[in-house]
Each structure stands twice: as C-alpha cells, then as structure tokens.
Amino acid sequence: MEQDYKQILTGLEDAGCTPKEIRDAERLCDLKDPDALVRHLRRCRCSRMEELHESQRKVDCLDYLIRQTEKTKNTIIG
C-alpha cells in the first residue's frame, strides 16, 4: 500500500497538480485515508478539466479569429 501512495504522489506532479494539491494528497496518504484521497484526486481532476475547457475556449476564439481574417483576406483580394 505504501508503494501505491508513492506512485500516486509521483504522478500528481506529472498530472499538473499544484504544490498545495500534492501536499494535501501527501497528508491524506500519511493519514492512510484512501476514501478522502480519492475525493481529493477527483477534485484535482476536476481542476485539470476546467483548465482543459478554458484552453479549448481560447483555441476556439483563435479559430474564429483565423476564419474572420481569412474571410477578410478573401474580400480584400477578391
């Protein structure tokens, strides 16, 4: 079980978790509270998903700007 916790803690940084999220997970591992750790990991996942969606909105905005610029370019040239 201890090895499992070490793998989880190692993976959190790779997953883009903040230092605070990692410290909180470490504390839960020390308490040997797997249910609380799972809830914490789900919150971390939710945060990463929010970041993903925010990035997607930014990409969508850039796609729109590209389409508008291409449309303008075609109007000016044509």
N, C-alpha and C positions, 0 to 999 in steps of 0.2 A: 504493500500500500504506500509506503514511504517513497518508493521509486516512482509510483504513479503521480504523486504530488509533485515530485521534482520535474517530471516531464511536463506536467501542466504549467508549472511556473516558468519553465524554459520556453514553452510555446506561447505564453502570453505576450512576451516581447515581440516575437515573430508575428503575432496577430495584430500588432499595432496598439496594444493596451498602454495606457499611461502608467507612469511610475506609481501613482496612487492606487490604480486598479491592481497592479501587481502586488503592492504591499498589502492591500486588503485581501487578496487571494492567499498570500503567504500566511497572513494572520488566521484565515479560515482553515488553511491546511494545518497550522500549528494546533488549532483547536480540535482538529480531526472531526470537522462538521461537514460531511460531504453534501448534505442537503442544502446548507447555506452556501457552500462553494458552487454548487450547480446554479442556484439562483443568481449568485454573483456573476458567474460565467455567462448566463443568459442576459444579464444587464449589459455586460461588456459587448456581447454580440449585438445587442440592440443599438448600442452606441456606434459600433462599426457600420451597421446597416444604415443608420442615419447619416453617417459620413458618406457612405456609398451613394445614397439618394441625393445628397447635396451635390456631390461631384457629378452625378448624372444630370441634375438640373443645370449645372454650369456648362456641361457638354452640350446639352440641348440648346442653351442660349447661344453658344458659339455656332452650332449647326444652323440656327436661324440667321445669325449674322452673316454666315457664309452664303446661305441661299439668297439673302437680300442683296448682298454685294454682287453675287453672280448675276442676279436679275438686273441690277442697275448697270453692270458692265455690259450686258447684252443690249440694254436700251440705249446706252451711250454709243456703242459701236454700231449697232444696227440702225 
